Amino acid sequence: MCGIVGYIGYRNAYDVIIKGLQRLEYRGYDSAGVVLFDGTQMQLCKTKGKVSDLQAKAAKEMNAVGTIGMGHTRWATHGVPNDVNSHPHYSNSGELAIIHNGIIENYEPLKKELINRGYVFKSDTDTEVLVNLIEDIQKTNQLKLGKAVQIALNQVVGAYAICVFDVKKPNEIIVARLGSPLAIGIGENEYFIASDASPFIEYTNNAIYLEDEEMAIVRLNKSMKIRKIKDDSLVVPYVQELQLNLEQIEKGGYDHFMLKEIHEQPAVIKDTYRGRLLSDKGIIKMAGVEDNLDKFTNAKRIVIVACGTSWHAGLVGEYLIEEFARIPVEVEYASEFRYRNPIINKDDVVIAISQSGETADTLAAIKLAKEKGAFVFGVCNVVGSSISRETHAGAYTHAGPEIGVASTKAFTTQITVLALIAFRLAKVKGTISQSDYLRNLLEMELIPSKIEEALKVDGHVIDIAAIYKDAPNCLYLGRGFNYPVAMEGALKLKEISYIHAEGYPAAEMKHGPIALIDEHMPVVVIAPKQNHYDKVVSNIQEIKARSGKIIAVVTKGDEQVRALADHVIEIPETTEALTPLLSTIPLQLLSYHIAVMRECNVDQPRNLAKSVTVE
């Protein structure tokens, strides 16, 4: 949510910033802006719309030169999306410029006080309040910018990642974070600042990730200093080598990042279990689990906290862990968990799942669980992310950068990690037979090749998408391990095509949703030939009796459902527990092709952000 890019060095800052903002477009935004310092004065250009609109406006309005600058893509919170509310913002004197991700919750009383002191505001944003608060503290107390920023941040309530520039200090940018990610790329005689590493990966692979309540003075020709905002104590920076390359964040010949990421799933699932799974020897070894086996095996309960697609992966994880390891599992929306005073005991294990590792509600849930004494295990994709640092232990999914807002490979790699955990715990506890254990391990190793086979239905899915692209509603049904897949399939369709869709347990259809079914209602039924198959067939017959249009995802060779359904999409056979890794593939393709046919912005759907870093 929102994107920050800053640069100070010897290159043309405008080029670095614009390219960086384009790399951050996946985060979701409604306006964009840039400020440059040309050696004598600041130049500002900002607009509602896309980065391409900013480029067009800047070409007409500014001389895009200078080796220091900041850029921003805004997601509107305080104040409607328009040119004035876009970032960057100036202070009243015009000497300070700021870009800001997050929310300042107490901006109203601060704004009233500043108005009483003679400050005038042009925008409706909380950000303009912050930059003027910094200026007021700086001038009233005759302070350096860094100290003024520190004092101001101790007065605000909320979340932020900020960059502040002062024309009187043309060789430095002040940055700080609380609850919103911020990375500093370190080059030769240059620094890069961004919400994540993607804007500067082609220039350097060395980065520092600020922790919460830390600020840094990023200046040329001097060593960077990082301090704690609360007590001003110095922090020894940890320079991390980035495991990222430029090729990973390019489309690679695909029309959209989402399609690329759908097709990457065979490779990234293999990356997820590589080094962890030795099926021929019956071995699963994950350092984060092995080092804490007693925590897991002695747990009276496992609580999974997540949001969105990660929550659906958590539901699959609940089925897996309870089925095989026989440990009670609860799956919670992190956004509800953090506010409902949950009962958490010291012998509970909390598994927090997040693709980005920066999800604000999930981070808050982690902190709450730790305060209550629980052992917290993280499952995330981004190395060095906040969740990887806040949890006691964890496992990376190794999915590589996921740029499309609608998660695809994140979902399947999260399930892969949860399945490995479930099988490992079951083996240790003796709650799985040796034959079932080995069969599932062997099948896990075959999943990448079976996904490759499942992807071959793409042309058939395109034909189905053409028929239903204008449907106003859609129902997704599944049972057992595939109930969460039904919910995930419905979410994908909603996210990128804007068609209303709901995912339900198939057995719940008669408790309400069946009233919606008529000849205009497409119903996607996940019906692999596993347990509950006969029950699902009965559900299909009920839909058919009411003239519903049936799109069935079935095991290859199934003739019984084929005789009933309007359309059949086949997937390879696997064990029931691993079916979600295959059954989700045609649902991803279906939502993608429908969205393309509806001319929707597949990678950047309206109103959505990739990483929800504020409430």
N, C-alpha and C positions, 0 to 999 in steps of 0.2 A: 504494500500500500504506500503510495508516493515513492518518489525516487530522488536521491541526492547524488550529484556529481560535483566534485571540486578539483581544481588543479592549480598547482604552483610550481613553476620550473622554468624551462627554456623553450618549450614548444608553444605553438599557437593554442592558447587555452580554449578558444571557441571550438576548434575542430575536435579536441579531446572531449569537451563537454557535450557537444551535440551527438557525437557517436556514442558516448556513454549513456545519454538519455535515451537514445534509440534502443540500446541494450536493456534498459530498465523498463521499457514500455510494457513488458509482460506483467509488471506489478499492478497495473491498472491506474488510470489517471484521467482527469478531465481538462487539464490546462498545463501549460509549460512556460518556463522562463529562463533567462540567463542574464547574469551580470558580469561584466569584464572591467578590468582596470588596465588602462592603456599607458600608464606611467604618470599621468597627470590627473585624470578624472575617471569616474565610473560611468559605464554605459549600460543601460538597462533595456531589455526587451522581453515582453511577456504577453501571453495571449491565451484565451480560451481555445481548446482544441488540442490537436496532436502536435508532436514534435515537428512534423513536416510543416504545419501552419506557423510554428515558431521560426523555422528556417526561412520561410517565405517572407515573413514580417521583418526578420532581422536583416535580410538582404536589402530591404528598402530603407530601414530606419537606423541601422548602426554600422559603424566601421568596426568589423569584427577582428580587432587586433588586440594584443596583450598577452602576457604570459601568466596571468593569474585571473581566476574567475570561478564562478559557481553557477550551477544549473539545477533545475528542479522540475519534476512532474508532480502536480498536485492532485490529490483526491479530496474533494470538498468536504469539510466538516463545518467550520464556522464561516458562513457566508457562501452564497451561491457561486457556481462556477462562472466566472467572468474574468475579463482582463485585469480589473483592479484587484480582485482577490487573489489572483495568481501570484506565485512567488517568483523571484525574490522581492523582499520588502525593504524599503529604506527607513531609517530613523528620521525624525523631524528635521534634523540638521542636514540630512543627506550625506552624512559622513560614514554611517554604518549601513551595511547591507546584511541581510539574513535569509537563509533558507531553513525550513523546519518541517520535519515529519513528526506527527503525533498530535496531542491535544493538551492545551494548557487549561485545566479545569477551573482554575480560579481567576481567569482572565478578566471577568467583569469587575470585581472590586479593584483589581489593579488598574484597569482602564479608567474607572471613575476617579481614582486617586491621581492618575497621570493627567487627566483632563483638568482636574482642579489645579494642577501645577502648570497648566498652560499648553499641554500637548494637544495636537490636532491629529485626527485619524482619517485616513482616506479610504480604508478598507473595512470590512466587517470581520476580519480575521483575528484570531487569538495571537497569531504570529507577529503582527504589527505591534501588538501590546508588548510582546516580549522584547523586541528590538528597541522600543522606546524605553522600556524599563532598564535595559542594559545601558542605554545612553544616559538616562537620568542618574543612575548610580555612578557611572563613569565621570560625569561632569560635576556632580555635586561633591564627590569625594576626591576628585583629581586623581583617578586611578588609571592604571594600565587596563587595556581591554580585557585581558585574561582574568584579572581579579574582578572586574565589573561583571563579567559573564558568570563567574563562580558565585558571587553574591546574589545575582539575579536568580540563578537556578536554585539556590537555596530558599528562595521566596515563592517559587512557583510550585503548583501541584499538578501532576499529570504525567505525560509521557513525551519524550522528545528525542530526536536526533537533530542536531543543529550545526550549521556552519555560519560563522560571523566574520565579516571582513571590515576593516577600518582603513579609510583612505590615508590616515596619518601613519599607518604601519603597513606599507605596501609590500612587505616581504613575509607576511604571516597570515594564516587563517586559524581561527579558534574553532575547535569542534568539541562536541560533547554528546553523551547519550544516556538515556534512561528509558528502557522498555522499547526502543526502536533501534534496529541494527545500524552499525556504522563501521566501515572498514577503511584503513589507511594503507594505500599501496606505496611501497618504498622503492624508488628508482635511484639512478645516478643523478644527483643534483636536481631531483624533482620529487614531488609527492602527489599522490592521487587520493581523493576522498570519494567514497561511494557507499550506497546502501548495501551493496554486495560486491564481490570481486569482479563481476563480469565486465564493468566498464573499463577496467585497466589491465585485464589479463594479457593483452598483447604487448604491454609495456614492461611489466614486471610480474614475477610470481612470488614476491615477498610482501607479506601484509601483516598488519596488526589489527586485531579486532578489539575495539574498545569494549570494556565491561560496563555494566550498569553503574551509573553515578561516577563515571570517569570523564575527564576532559583532557584535551591535548592542545598544545600550542605547536602548530605545524608551521615551521619557518625555514626559509632557505639559509644555507651557510651556517646553520647552528643545529645542534642536536635537538631532537624533538623531546619535549617534556610532557609526561602524562601525570596527572594528579587526581586524587580523589576530590570530588566536588564538596563532600561534607566537611572533611577535616584538613584539606590542602596537602595531605601527605603524598609524597612522590611514589609512583608506581614504576616498577621495572618492566619495560615493555617486552612482550613475547612476540618475536617475529616468526610468523608461520609461513612455511613453503606451501603454496597453493597447489592442490591436486586438480588442476583445471587447465584446459587448453582451448584455443580459439575455435577449433573445429567443433568442439562440443556445443558451442553456443551459436553455431550457424545452422541454417536449415538443411544443408547438405543435399540440395536438389529436390526436396519435398516442397509442396505448395504451402504447407503450414507446419509450424513446430509441433502441433498436436499430432498430425499424421506421422511425422518423423518419430515422435516419442512412442506412438503406438507400435511402430515397426521396430523400435529399439528393444522391445521387451524381451525377446529371446536372449539377446546379448546381455542385458543388464541383470536379468534374473540369474544368469550364469555367473555374472560378477558378484551378485549378492551371496551365492552359496560357495563361490570359489574359495578354497582354503578352509572352509567350515564344514563341508560335507564330503566324506569319503564313503560312498555307498557300498563299494565293493568290500570294504573292511567294517561296515556297520558303524562308522564313527561320525558323530557330530561334535564339533568343538568350536565354541564361541567364547572368546576370552571373557567378555563381560558376564556371561552366564557361568562359565567354569569357575571364575574367581569368587562367585557369590552363590554357588549351588545350594548352600545351606539356607540362604535367605529364601530361595524359591521353594525348595522341597519342604521347608518347615512353615511356609506361609499358610495361614488359615484361609486367606482370601487374596485374590489378585484383582486390583481395580485398574481398568484401562481408561485413560482420559485422552480425549482427542476432539477434533472438530472436522466437520465436512467429510471429505473422502477418507481421511485418516480414521474417522469414527466408524465408517463402514468397514474398513480393514480391521479395526478393533473388534467389531462384531464377529467377523470371521475368526479372529483370534480367540474370542470367547468360546466358540464352538470347538475349535481345535484343542485348546488347553483343557476344557472340561471333558471332552471326549477321550482324550488320550492320557493326560496327566492327572485327571480327576481332582483338580483343584477348583473350588468355586471361583467364578469370575463375574465381575460386574463391569459394564461398559458405560461410561459417563460422558456426556457432553462437558468439555472442560469449562465452557461458559456458564453452565449451571452448577457444576461441582464447586467452583470457587466461591459461590455466593450462598449455598444452601446449608452451610455448617455441617458438612458430611462427617460421618463417624469413621474415623481412620485410627487404626491401632498400630502399635509398634511392630507387630508380627504380620502386618499387611505388606504386600508388594504393590507398588503403583507403577504401571507401565505407561509412559507418556509417548504419544506418537505424533509426529509432525514432519512433513516433507521438508519445510524450510528450516525447522529448528528455531523459528522466531515467533511462532504464533503466540500472541499476547495472552489469550485466555489459558492456553496450555502451560505457558511459563508460570502464570499465576497459580495454576493448579499444582504445579510441581513445588513451588515455594510453600504452599499451604500443606501439602503432604509431608514435606520435610520438617516443617514446624511441628507436625503431629508425630514425628518420629518414624515414619514409614521409610522403607527402602525404595528408592525411586530409580527406575531403569528407563533409559530413553531409547527410542527408535526414531532416527531421523536420517536425512540424506546429506545435509550440508556439514562438511567437516569444519569444526571451529565455531559452529553456531551456538547461540545462547543455551539451547536445550542440552547440547552435548556437554556444555560446561557446567550447567546447573545440576544435572543428574549425578547420582552416585556411580553409575555404570551405564553401559548401553551398547548398542550395535548400530553401525551405519548400514544403510541399505545399498550404498554404492550404485545408485541409479544414474548418477551423472546429472548435470543441470537439467531441470525441467522448466522449460520456458512457457509452454502453453498454460494458461490459467486453469483449464480443466485438467485435473490430475489423471494420468493414465498409468505410466510406468511407476509412479510413486505407490499407487494402490497395490499393484502386483508384487513389487519388491517388499513392501511392508508385510503383505501376507506371507511371502517367502520367509522373512525373518521370524514371524510369529509361528509359522509351521515348524521351523527348525527348533525354536524354543520348546514348543509343545512336544515334539518327538524326543528331544533330549531329556526333558523332565520326566516324560513317561518311561523312558529307558532306565533312568536312575531310580525312579520310584517302583519299577516293576509292574506298572499298570498297563503295559502293552505286551502282547505276545511277540516273540522273536520274529515270527513269520510276518506279522503285520508291520512290525518295525522295519524290517528289511525291505518289504514290498513298497512301503511309503518312501523310503530313502531312494530306492531304485527309480521309482516314479518321479520323484522330485528332480532327479538328474535328467530325466527324459522330458521334463516340462518345456524347456526352451525349444526343442525340436517339434514338440506338439503344438506350441504356439505358432511356430512357423507354418505348420500345416493349417492351423485355424485361420491364419491371416490370408490364406488362399481363397477364402470365401468372399473377398472384398468385392469382386465384380457382381456377385449375387446380391450382396448387401446393398450395393448401389441401386440395383433394380427395385429392391423393396423400398429403399429410401424415397425413390421417385414417386412411388404410389402414396406414401403417407406423409410427405413433406408439408402438406397443408392441413394436417389433422390438428384440431385445437387442443386435444387432450390425448393422453396415452397412459395405459395402466401396465405395470410390470409386476409379475408374480413369480415367486420362487419359494421353495421349501428347504428346511434344514440349512446346510452350508450355503445354499444359493439364495436364501432370503436376503442376506446383506447385499448380494450381487444385484438383486432386483432393485433394491434401494439405490445402489450406486448407478445402475443403468438409467434409472429415472432422473437422478441428479445430473448426469451428463447431458441428457436431452434438455432438461430445464436450463442448465448453465449456458449452453452454446447455441441452442436453436430457439429458445424462449417459448417452447411449447410446454404447456402445463402437463406434468407427469407425476405419478405417484408410484412408489414401490411398496408392495404388501406381501406378507406371508400368504401363500395361495389359500391356505385354510381359512383365512380371515375374509376372503372375498364375499362369503355369504353373510358376513356381519356388517354389511353396508355397501362396499364398492360395487357389488353386483347390480345395484340399482342404476349405475351409470352405463351399463353395457347395452349397446344397441348396434345397429349396422354401421354406425359412424365411429365406433370406438375401437381403435387398434389395441390389442392386448398382447404384450410380449411375455411369453411363458418360458421359464427356464426349466427344461424337462429332461435332464440327462437320465440315462437308464441306471439309476442307483436306488438306494432306499427312498421310499415315498413315491416311487415312479407311478404305481397304480393310482395313488391318491391324486397326483398331478394330472394324470389322464382323465380322471373323473372331473377335475376342475375344468379341463379343456372342453369336455363334453358339455358342461354347464354353460360355458361361454358360447359354444357353437349353437346351443339350443336357443340362445338369445340374440343370435345373428352377429355376435362380435367378430371382429377380424383378428385372427390368431396368427401371431408370428412366434414360432416355437424354436427354441435353441435345444437341439437334441444330440444324443450320442450318434456318431456315424453309423449308418446302417439301420437306424430305427424306422420301421415301417408303420407301426401302430399309430404314432402321433402324426406321421406324414399323411395318413388317411383322413385325419381330422382337421389338421391345420391348413390355413390359407397359404402359409409360407413356412418353410423349414430351413434352418441354418444348422449345419452339422459341425460338431466339434469332435476331436479324438477322444477315445475312452481313457480314463485315468481313475485313480482311487477317488472315492467320494470326497475325502478331505481336501484333495487338491483340485477338485473340479472348478472352484471359483477362479483359479488362475487361467482356465480355458474359457469358461462360460462368459467371462467379462469381455473377452476380445471382440466378439461380434456386436456387443452392445456399444462398445466404444466406437467401432466403425460405423454403426447405424447412426449414432448421434452426430458423428463428424460429417457424414455425407448429407444428412438432412440439413445440418447447419449451413453447409456449403451451398446446397440448392436453394436455401432461403436467403442467401447472400448475407449471412451474418458474419460478424468479425470473430472467426473461430478462436484465434489465439488470445484475443482481448475482448471477451464478451462484456456487454454494457454493465455498468454498476458493480463489476467484480474486480477484485484484486487478487493477485497470486498469493501474497503473504499478508495475513491480517495481523498487523503489528500494533494496532490499537483496538480498544473495545468497540 
